[in-house]
């Protein structure tokens, strides 16, 4: 193969990742041949570092610190919807194949933050190129050669998995393409075939003895592990089996077997749920304290870590939170209100006896969600006192009327979301400092922490054991292994002292329970956005869940009691619910170019 010259400045970020800091003493605009790069072990290490570039920004790292992906699910609505922001474009149906706010999010100065399609393909090419050359490269030791190769396999799998989540079918790039290659036979492969390709990469890494199960030192933070490989391949087989992607085939038994193996191997090698709060002075002693601490604090790197649940977190992906979750409300050291939980999310949390509040099959009797369809078997829920006796994860996820929040210097405030209260609901779209829904976000906010407190800027957790366990539970339900599905869900519920699921639930009932369990466990972690889509068939849409959303307007009565009224957040539908919104569009120019080359339509439906 003819070796070409490349600009190293675009390939060698994160040079400290593999203990290769300051290894490149070259001019920013200088060039080196590929032979020179692969003959220098430091530069080979730097190329591996390039495989970790362009990791997605998450949490409050989006434009204006607003959690765009969460705010485009049915879990949240943002106060940024009236300012010409990207989220407003989504809500108003202004997304197009040439300019899609989620795909093409920028930082306010024109620089793209996401650009998922171009950036992730860049990373896949870097990983593939590295894998093609590492066997002949000069490296410090054979141990490092094996580990570096395994890491490149995992990172290629990761970037492929991200592209699948957003775009669905993709071409498989086993080898780097040359500039003079004939691309006329290029095609989009099925998600199942992509999942099997990811499985190959992950198995290559898992079968490499030199690749560790866990990162135990800060200097190696973010490096890939066997645990990440298991999480990736099991998740992608779950996606391949899901209705949106399975093309009418039944892959659930295979997804079940893969996820069962992943859970077994992760637990065998030291991964476990984070069950005991180690900082009760900050997070309290209630049943949701450990769950809240896990969401707020970065995982530690140690041979005996405090947090054994986190599988992979981003080393530079701090979940920046402006004081109390970007709370606004004209309080000191706050800014805008940002994304706030919807009433639909609050409705998802069961009462402490394990009964859903609403009928999970049909939670609302009307299109606009103003008429809740209450579960007749729930005897604890009281619409006149709706936040009493609820799943502890509600109190770790949502700030609601009547709560107290610890402010800077230990100052305590009562939360007043009632009409006329300090944190009242606001429907005027030009007013960005108040909640649109009557709720505020709590999950990733450390009590009492302000923007200068580093405990409040945790690194984004891409994968944790709870997700793999609930992936396993979902696949087990769909494959008919209901007892195993129940046991897996019961394990998750036990962390917050929620009772086991009832015995004897049917497959349809178990499906509803596992989907709801995922919602309450992973709120604000961006899984809901993708779950809603992959559970739809290709001809489906999101009109039932995402077209109309509600908040809770509270009026304080003269006697101190409260009146609760469900209201639509706005009087017109929120867009992003149509069939085309199940997948992002390929960039218009890219889809057009590929169609000319291959003679087939590459664009996703509806765009």
N, C-alpha and C positions, 0 to 999 in steps of 0.2 A: 504494500500500500504506500502510495506517495505521501510523505509526511509534509504537512503544511505548517506555516508559521502562525502563531496565535498571540494575542495580547494577554500577557499574564495578569495584568491588572484587573481583568474581569473574572479571573478564575481562582484567585488565591485569598479570598476573604476568610475570616475565622482562622488565621494561621496559628493561633494559640491552641486550637482545638485538639491537635494531636501532638502537643508539646513541640511545635515547630516554629515558635515565635522568632521573628526577625530572620527568617531563613532566606528571604529573597532580597538581595541587594541589587536591584535592577532599577533602571529609570522607569517612571510610570508609563512612558511611551515607547520603551524598548521592547524588542522582540527576541524570543529564543526559539530554536527549533524544537520539535517534539523529541528528537534524539537527545538534545541537551537536557531537557526537562526530565525525561525518564532515566537518565544516567546519574541524576543527583537525588539521593534519598530524601533530602530536605524538601526539594521541589516536588517529589512524588507525594510526600506527606501533605504539602500545600495543595496539590490537586485534589486529594481526598477531602481537604477542608472545603474546597469548592463544591463538593457534593452536598454540603450542608447549607449552601446559600439559599436565599429566597424562600425561607420557611414562612408560612402564612402568618400574618398579624391577626391576633385574636383579642378577645376581651374588650377593654377600653382603648386598644391601640388603633382602632379605626378613626376616621376623620372626626374631629371634634369630640374625641373620646367616647363616641356613641356606639353602642353595640349593634351594628347594622344587621347582622345575620339573625340575632335574637329578636330584634325589633321587626324583622320581616317574617317571623313565625307568629303563631297565635299566642305565644307566651308574653308578648310585650308590645307596648306602643310608646313611641318616643316623643318628647316635647320638641324635637328638632323638625317636626313634620311641616312647619309653616314657614321655613326660612330659605327655600330654594336649595336645601341640602339634598344629598343623594338619597336619603331615606324618603324625602318628600317626592322625589321623582318615582320611587318605587310605589309609594302609596297612591300616587295620582296616575299610574299606568303609563309613565313616560319612558320606560325602558325599551330599548331596541337592540337589534343585532349589531348596529354600528356604535351604540353607546349604551352600555348596560351598567347601572350604578353599582351593582354588587361586583360584577366581573372587573370593572374598570375603575374602582374607587381610587381617588387621588387624595393628596394631603392638603388641598386648599391652595397649593401653589403650582399645580399642574403636574407634579410628580406622581406617578402611579404607585400606589401602595400594594395592590394585589396583582392585577394583570395576570390572572391565573393561567390562562392558556399559554402565553409566551414564556412566562417565567418557569412554569413547571416543565415544559418541554425542554427548556434550556438545561434544567437540572437533570432530566432523564438522559439527555445527550451526554452531559458531563459524567454521569455515573456509568453509562454504557462505554464511553471512551476509556474511562479508568479501568473498567473490567477487561477490556480488550488488550490493555497494555501492561497491567500489573504483573502478570506472570513473567515478563521479560525485563521488568524495571529493576533498577538498583534500589534496594531497600535496606534499612538498618539490620534487619534480621528476618529469618523465615517466619518467626512468630508474628512479627508485625505485618509481613506480607499477607499472611492468612487472615489476620484480624481486619486489616484494611480492606481486603477483598470482600469479606463478609459484610462490612459496614456499607460498602458501595452497593451490594445487593439489597440490603435493607432500605437504603435511602432511595434507590430506584423504585422499590416497591411502595415506599411512602408517597412519593410524588405521583406515581400512577394512581394510587388510591385516592389522592386528592382530586385529580382530574376526573376520575370516575364519578365521584360524589357530585361534582358540578355539571359534567357534560355527558355522562353515560358512555356510549360506545366510543372506542378509540382505536387507532392503529397500534400494533405491537412492534416496538423497535428493539429487536434482539441484538442488532449490530448498528453501529453508526452509519448513517447514510453519507455517501459521497456527493459532491456537488454535481457530478455528471451522471448521476444515477437516473434510471428511468422510473418515474414515480407513477406511471399510468395504472399499475396494478395495485396501488395502495388502497386499502379499504379500512373501514371501521369494523373492528372485531366485536363480538358479543361480550357483554359484561362477564358472563361465565368464563369465556376463554381468557379474558383479561385477569379474572380472579385466579385462574389456574397458572397464568404466567407469573402473577404476584406470588402465588404459592411456591413456584419453582425458586424464585429469588429468596423467599423467606426460608425455605427448606435448606438451600445452600448455606445460608447463614447459621441456621440452627444446628446443622451438622458440622460446623466448624468449631473444633474444641477451643480454639484460641479466643473466640468471641465470648465475653462474659455474660452472665445473666443480669447483673446489676452494676451500675456505676457507683463506685464507693468513694471517689475523691473528687473534690470541686474542680480540679484541673482538667478532668475528663467529662465535665458536665455536658450533657446533650448527646454524647456519642451513642450510637446504636447498640442494641443488646439483643440477645436471644428473646427476651421477654417482649420487646417491641416487634420482633419478627412474628412471634405467635399471635400478638394482638392484631397485627395487620392482616395476616392471611385469614384468620378466623372472621374478622369483620368483613372482608371483601367477599368471602363465600356467603355470608349472611346477605350482603347486598345482591349478589348474583341470584340468590334464591327468592328475593323479594319480588312482589308482583310487577313493579315498574320495569324490572330488568330481566325477568326469567324467560321471556319469550314463550310462555306457555309450558315450560318444562318444570318438573318437580325436582329441585335440588336440595330440598330441606333436610333429607337424611344426611347428605354429605356435609351440609352446613352444621348440622347437629354434631356429627362425629368430630369435625374440625374444632368446633368451639368446646366440646367436652374435653378433647385432648389438650387444648390450650389452657383451660381452667386447671386441669390436673397437673400439668407441667409447671404452670406458674406457682401454684400452691406448693408443689413439691420442692421448688427452688426458692422458697422464702417469701413469696408474695402473699399478703393477707389484707383483709379489710382493716381500715383504721377505725378501731372501735372505742378507744379510750382517750378522752380529752386530756392532753398533758399540760394545758394552760387554762385551768378552770377560773383563775382570777380574771382572765380576759373573756373567755367564751362561756363561762357559767357551768352549771352542773346539771342542766336539764338533759333530756334524752337526745336532743339534736346537737349537743355541744361538740362532740367529736366530728360529726358531719360538717358542721360550720367551720371548725378549725381546719379540716382537710381542705376546704374550698379556699380558705384565706391564706394559708401558709405554703411557701414553696417546700417541696420535698427536700430532705437533707441527704447529703452524700456521706455514707458511712457503711462499714461492714455490718453494723447493727443499727440501722436507721430508725428514727422515730416513726417515719412514714414508710410503711412497707407496701402501701397500696399503689402509689404512683408508679406507672411503668415508664413514662417518658414525658419530660417537661422541657419547655423551651428555655434556654439559658438567657436569652435576651428578650423574652416575651412577657415582660412584667404586665400584670393586669392593673394598669394604673387606674386608681379610683380617686376622684377629687372629693376628699373628705367622706361624707356618708354617701357613697355611690353616686356622686354627681347630683346631689340631692336638690340643689337650688333653694327655692323657697325664701330667698332673701336673707338667709342666715349667714353668719360670719364664715369667711374662708370657704365659700361655695361658689358655684358658677351656674351652669344650666342644670335642668333636672334630668335630661337624658332619658334613656329607656326605662319604663316602669312596668311592673307586672300587670297583666290583664285580670279581669274577673274570671275569665276562662281558666287561667292557670290556678288561681286560688280555688276554684271549684274542684280542681283535680285532686286536692289533698283530702284523703279519707278522714273520718273521725277515728278516735283512738281505739274503737272496738273493731277496726278493720273493715268497716262498711263504707263503700263509696257514697258520697253525698248525692250524686246524680246518677241517673241511669246511664251507664257507660256506652251502651249501644245507641242510645238517642238522648243525649244530655239536655237538649233544648227542644221545646215544642214548637218554636217558631224560627224562621230564618234568621232573625236579628238577635237571637240569644237573650231576649228579654223575659222569656217564660221558661224558667228551669224545670226540667223533668225530674223531680226528686225520686230518689231510690226509696221505695216503700218499706224496705227492710232496715233502713237507717232510723234508729230511734233516738240518737244522740244529737243530731243536727237540729239547730233552732235558727230559723231565718231571722229572728229578732235578736239573736246573739250569735252571729255566724262564725266567729273565730274561736269559739270555745270548744275544747275537747277535740282538737285536730291533730293530725300527723305532725310530730315534732319538726319534720323537715319544712313545714309551712313557716314556722317561727324562725328557722334558720335561712329562709329564702326571701321572705317578704316582710317589709315594714308596713304596718297597718295602723289604722286609727286605734288609739289607746295604748300603743307600745311606748316604751321609753327608749331614747337613744342617748348614748354617752357621747358628749361632744368634747372638744379640745379642753385640756386641763381638768378633765373629769366632770365637766358640767353636764347635768342631766336635763333633757327636755322631754316633755310629753309630746307624742305625735298627735297632731290635730288635723286630720284630713276632712273633717266635717265642714260644712258650708260656713265660711267666716273664720275657720281655724287657721293656724299658722301655716299648715301644709295643705291647704284646701285644694280640691280638684279644680282645674281650669280648662275651659273649652276653647278659649280664645287662642288661635294658633300663633299669634304674634307674641304671646306671653310664654317664654321658654323656661321660666324658673319654677314652674309648678307642675305637679303631676297631671297627666291627662286621664288617669285611671282611678285615682283615689288610693294608690299604693306606691311604695318606693322599694327599690332594690336593696336587699341585705346580703345575699349569699356570699359574695366575694369581698365583703366589707368587714374589716376587723373592728369590733366595738371600741369606740374611743380613739380610733386611729385617724390622723389627718394626713394630708398629702406628703408630709415630711417623715412619716413613720414608715419605715421599710417593711414592716410586717404587713402593711396594707398594699404592697406592690408585689404580690406573689407572681411567680413565673407560671405561664399558662400550661396546664396539664393536658397534653394531647391525648394521653391514654392512661386510664387507671383500671385496676382490677374489677371494680364494680361494673364497668361497661362490658368487659369480657364475660362476666357472670350473667349479665342480663342478655347479652347476645346469645349465650348458651341457652338461657331460659326460653327466649323467643324461638330459636331453632328447634328446641325440644318440643315446644307446643305444636309448631307446624308439622313436625315429623311424627307427632302422636305419642311422645314420651312424656305424658302429663305429670306423672309422679316426680320425675326428675326436674321438670320445669317448676313445679311447686316448691321443691326443696331449694332450688337456686334462688327463687324469689323470696322465700322465707328467710334465707341467709341475709339478703340485702335488708329486708324489713327488720330483722332482729337487731341490726346495728342501732336503730333508733327506737327500739322497744315497741315496734308495731307487731301485732299478733300475726301468726301464720295465716295464710289463705285458707278459706274453708275447704274441707275435704269434699271430693266428689264433683268439682266443677267440670263442666263439659269443655270440649276443645274451644268452642266459640267463646265461652265465658272466660277461659284461661287466656285466650288471645287478647281480649279486652283488658284483662288485669295486667298482663305483662306490658302492654302498650302504655297503660296508665302509670305503671311502676317506673318505666323509663322516663316518662314525663316529669314526675316529681323528683326522681333521683338526679336527673341531669339538667334540670332547669338552669338556664343561663350558661350552659356549656356547649351550645350550638348543635347538639344532637337532634333536638326537636325539629329544626328546619329540614334536615335531611330525612328524618323518620317519616314525617308527614308525606313526603314526596315518594319515597321508595315503597310505602304501603299502598299507593295508588296504582291502578292498572294504567297502561300507556294511554288509554282514552279517557282517563279520569281527570279530576281537577280538585282544587282546594276550597271550593265555594262553601262547603259545610263548615269548615274550620276557620278559614282566614278571610272571608268576605266581609263579615260583620263581627265586630268585637266590642266588648263592653267594659265599663268601669263600675265602681260602686259610689254613688252619691249619698252622702250621709248628712242627715239633718239632726242637730242636737235639740232635743225637746227641753221645755222649761224645767222639767223634773230631773234633768241630767241623763235621761235615757236617749236612745238614738233611733231614728227611722232610717232604714236601709232601702235604697232604690237602685235597681240596675238601670244603667243608661248606656245608649250607644255612644261611643267616643266621638264619632262624627256622624252626620246625617246622610252621608253618601257612602257607598261601599269603598272599602280599601282594596286597591288593586294588588296584584301578585297572586291571585287565586285561580287564574285561568289554566287551561290545559298546558299551554306553552310554558308556564312558569314551573313545571315539574323539573325542567332542566334549564341551565343557562344556554344562551345561543353561542355558537362559535363566533369569533369576531367576523364581521361581514366580509372584510377583505380576504381573510384566510379561507372562509368557506367558498367564496367565489373562485379563488385561485385553485383550490383543490378540485372544485367541480370542473374547471377548464382542463386540468391535468388528467383527471380520472374519468370524466364523463358521467359521474354520478353526483347526486345531491348530498352534500355533507352536513347541511344545516339541520339542527334539531327542529322537531315539529312546531309549527306555529310562528316561527321567526322568519 
